[in-house]
Amino acid sequence: MFTYNLKEIEKKDIAVYGPSRALKIVCGLFAFFILVGFLIVFSEEGWSNSDILPLVITFLLLLVALYRDNWIISNRDKAFISVWGFGPFVKKNIYPYEQIKRLELTHFVKGIHGSMEQKATLTHKAYCVLSIKMKGEEEDKHDIEIIPEKSSAGKLERLAPLMAAYSGLEYYVDRPREVKIDPKRVF
């Protein structure tokens, strides 16, 4: 449902990684039209128990339209900025470049221990994790995205080095892709 894209905004010297704006606009328009339809029916017929469904759908669509989950790579501020929340109620975390050790792309198979063989099966799904690894003794990690390797279809593997090059940070990948790309699934 949420398709994340990397978009460079040259005027501000930033790159934004987050959900597409088109999804938010479409959800907002659907919510608007459902609400207008509800108000027309409500003004003519009054309230009934079946009127709760359009209100719930409108509320959920508005949540999707107002949701923000962006990672901003700011060369002007020399920082990765995480912005997430709903509408004006957002939380910002700022990670300056000098505190970041590297940008890394790692893979894991859900349900399999690190010491076991990491091969995806029907019951165990392979995942990609794009994260920033911080400097210091603890070497904290902050995940940018965790996505099934098959759903990523190589997109995360192509975007991660671009993000590292844009920010000028070191890039680390633990292994190459395991899942074959379906030629029918082109971006």
Disulfide bonds with the S-S distance in Angstrom:
none
